Amino acid sequence: MKAVLFESLVTDLAERVANIVLQRIREAPEVDPLLNRRQVAEMFGVNPKTVTRWQLRPDFPAPQRPNGTHPRWRKSALLDWNGAQQQ
């Protein structure tokens, strides 16, 4: 009898924890995404070749290369850079 009660309590607790975790995941803010060249171009309404030229500028955010080859930029870094260009 005690084992059945204990098992029921553990199952109930596990369900509650799972529900809390799922709720927190749904409410979590979006992670700062990495954008590829095409996505950066779309974000600023320019041709992807323009993004390639921007890479030569010393003030343009440095890309990350998570897969070792193709550059990706943090959206927040691009927004900061764009804000500095507006001033």
N, C-alpha and C positions, 0 to 999 in steps of 0.2 A: 504494500500500500504506500509506504513512504517513497519507494523508488518511482512509482507511477506519479505521485505528486511532485517529486523532484524533477522528473523528466518533463512534466507539464510546465513547471515554472521555468525551466531552462529554455524550452521551446518558445514560451511566451516572451521571455526576455530577449531571445535571439530575434524574434519578429519585430519587437519594439526597436531594438538597435538598428536593424536593417531599414526600418521605416525612417528613422531619424537620419541615418546616413544618406538615404535616397533623397530625402527632403533637403538636406544641406547641399547635396550635389546640384539639385535643381535650382537652388537659390544662390549658388556661388556665382560671382561675377565671371565674365568671360576672360579666359586667360589671354595674355598679350600674344596675339598670333604672329607667326612668321609668314611674310608675304613674298611670293616670287616676283620676278621682274614684270610679268604680265599683270599681276594683281596690283603692283605699285603703280604701273602705268594707268590702269583703270581707276585707281584711287584718285590720281591727280589729273585724269583726262588728257594724258599725253601718249605718244607712241612709245613702245618699249625701248626703241633706240635712244630716246631721250633719257630714259633711266640709265642706260649704259653710259651716256655722256655725263650724267650727273655723278656717276661713280668716280669720275676723274676729279671732281671738285673736292678740295680738302675739308669743306664743311659738311659734305653729305655723309650720313651715317654709314659706318663701316658694315659691310654685310657679314652675316654668319653663314657658315657652310656646314650645316648639320649632316649632310650626306657626303661631304668631302668635295663636291664639285660645284653644284649650282648655288648661287648666292641667294640668301633670304634676308629680309629686313624685318625687324620688330616694328609693328604698327605704331607703337608709342614713340619710338625713336624718329620715325618719319613724321609723325604729327608734331613733335617738338621741333624738328628741323624746319618744317613748313611754317610753324608759328614764328620762328626766328627770321625766316625770309620775309614774312609779312610786316615785320617791325621796321 
